[in-house]
Amino acid sequence: MTGNIVGRMRRMTEIDNGGKMMKRVLVFSLLLLPLLVACNSGVVSSAHCDVPEQGWAITDTMYLPIAVEDTTQAYDLALMLRHTEQYTYQNIWFFVRACDSLEPVQTDTVMACLADDRGQWMGTRTGRYYAGYVVMEHALQFDQAGTYTFAVVHGMRDSVICGVADIGLELRKSER
């Protein structure tokens, strides 16, 4: 597949007499790069766990470590989720427990809405995956720098749920 892309790039360069097209692509890419970096600049730390393809058992706990360096900064803590159309419900429930002495969050029940009332998936679609997030805590302050670990289990009635690809946590600089 890489060979096909290289071949197409060569043909584009040859057709464009001297590589003007390649220069345009390069300039466009360089202009787009700061926008992509700016969109993700608020993320300070993140952790993700892949869910087994055969499903996520209610007894399977996902451990997600989040690193905190600046204790003067307020943060928003968001739960991230990627799923496929194989997931059979409109929402999903999680139980999130802070494994460290973290106030005010100790144990939290979080619900993420994945589809609207008509059954249309919400979130961002990339290939066969849908991605979304739920902010669990706004303006969270940490007393000490270090790594904080969170344990996440699903809170659905089925003992095994299918269609969830991965879950994660993101710590973002709070705008509040």
C-alpha positions in Angstrom: 0.0 0.0 0.0 2.9 2.4 0.8 4.3 1.7 -2.6 1.0 2.8 -4.3 1.1 6.1 -2.3 4.7 6.8 -3.3 3.9 5.9 -6.9 1.0 8.3 -6.9 3.1 11.1 -5.3 5.8 10.6 -8.0 3.1 10.8 -10.7 1.7 13.9 -9.2 5.1 15.5 -9.0 5.9 14.6 -12.6 2.6 15.9 -13.9 3.0 19.1 -11.9 6.3 20.1 -13.6 8.9 20.6 -10.9 6.9 19.6 -7.8 4.6 22.6 -7.4 1.9 20.3 -6.2 4.1 18.8 -3.6 5.1 22.2 -2.4 1.5 23.2 -2.0 0.7 20.0 0.0 3.7 20.7 2.2 2.7 24.3 2.8 -0.9 23.3 3.5 0.3 20.6 6.0 2.5 23.1 7.8 -0.4 25.6 8.1 -2.7 22.9 9.4 -0.3 21.6 12.0 -0.7 24.4 14.5 -4.5 24.0 14.4 -4.2 20.3 15.2 -1.8 21.0 18.1 -4.1 23.8 19.4 -7.1 21.5 19.5 -5.3 19.1 21.8 -3.3 21.6 23.8 -5.5 21.4 26.9 -4.9 17.7 27.4 -2.3 17.3 30.2 -2.4 13.6 30.7 -4.3 10.6 29.3 -4.6 6.9 29.7 -6.5 4.3 27.6 -7.2 0.6 27.9 -8.3 -1.7 25.1 -11.3 -3.8 25.7 -11.1 -7.5 24.7 -12.8 -8.2 21.3 -14.9 -11.0 23.0 -16.4 -8.4 25.3 -16.0 -6.5 28.5 -17.0 -8.6 31.5 -18.6 -6.9 34.5 -15.8 -8.4 36.6 -13.0 -6.9 34.4 -11.6 -3.7 36.0 -9.7 -1.3 33.8 -6.9 0.7 35.6 -6.1 4.1 34.2 -3.1 6.1 35.6 -3.2 9.8 35.2 -0.1 11.9 35.8 -0.4 15.3 37.5 2.6 17.7 37.7 1.1 21.1 38.4 -1.0 21.3 41.6 -1.8 25.0 41.1 -3.8 24.2 38.0 -7.5 23.3 38.0 -8.4 20.3 35.7 -11.4 18.7 34.1 -11.5 14.9 34.2 -13.2 13.3 31.2 -14.0 9.7 30.5 -13.3 8.7 26.9 -15.0 5.9 25.0 -14.7 4.3 21.5 -17.3 1.7 20.4 -18.7 0.1 17.3 -22.2 -0.5 16.0 -22.0 -3.9 17.6 -22.8 -2.1 21.0 -26.6 -2.7 21.5 -27.6 0.1 23.8 -28.1 3.9 23.6 -26.0 4.6 26.7 -23.5 3.0 29.0 -23.0 3.2 32.7 -19.6 3.2 34.5 -18.4 3.0 38.1 -15.2 5.0 38.4 -13.2 4.7 41.6 -10.2 6.7 42.6 -7.6 4.2 43.9 -5.7 7.0 45.6 -6.8 9.5 48.2 -8.3 12.0 45.8 -10.9 14.5 46.9 -13.7 15.2 46.0 -13.9 12.2 43.7 -13.8 8.8 45.5 -16.3 6.7 43.6 -18.5 8.0 40.9 -21.3 6.6 38.7 -21.0 8.0 35.2 -23.5 7.6 32.3 -22.5 8.3 28.7 -25.2 8.7 26.1 -24.1 7.1 22.9 -27.1 7.4 20.6 -30.1 9.8 20.3 -33.7 8.8 20.7 -33.9 7.6 17.1 -30.9 5.3 17.6 -28.5 7.5 15.6 -24.9 7.2 17.0 -23.5 10.4 18.4 -19.9 11.4 18.8 -17.1 11.4 16.2 -17.0 8.6 13.7 -13.6 7.3 12.4 -13.9 4.2 10.2 -16.1 1.7 12.1 -15.6 3.4 15.5 -17.6 6.1 17.3 -15.8 8.2 19.9 -17.1 10.4 22.6 -16.4 11.6 26.1 -18.2 12.7 29.3 -16.7 15.3 31.7 -16.8 13.6 35.1 -15.4 16.4 37.2 -15.0 20.2 36.5 -12.3 22.3 38.1 -10.7 19.4 40.0 -7.7 20.3 42.2 -4.9 18.0 43.2 -3.1 18.4 46.5 0.0 16.6 45.4 1.8 16.0 42.2 2.2 12.3 41.1 0.3 9.6 39.3 -3.3 8.9 40.3 -4.9 5.6 39.3 -8.6 5.2 38.5 -10.4 1.9 38.4 -13.3 1.6 35.8 -15.9 -1.1 35.5 -19.0 -1.0 33.4 -22.3 -0.8 35.2 -24.6 -2.5 32.7 -27.0 -5.3 33.5 -25.4 -7.7 31.0 -22.5 -9.5 32.5 -20.6 -9.1 29.3 -21.0 -6.2 26.9 -19.7 -6.2 23.3 -18.9 -3.4 20.9 -16.8 -1.3 23.3 -13.3 -0.9 21.7 -11.5 1.0 24.4 -12.0 3.4 27.3 -9.8 6.1 28.7 -9.4 9.1 30.9 -8.2 12.6 29.9 -7.1 15.3 32.3 -7.5 18.7 30.7 -6.7 22.2 31.9 -10.0 23.6 33.2 -11.4 26.7 31.5 -13.4 27.6 34.7 
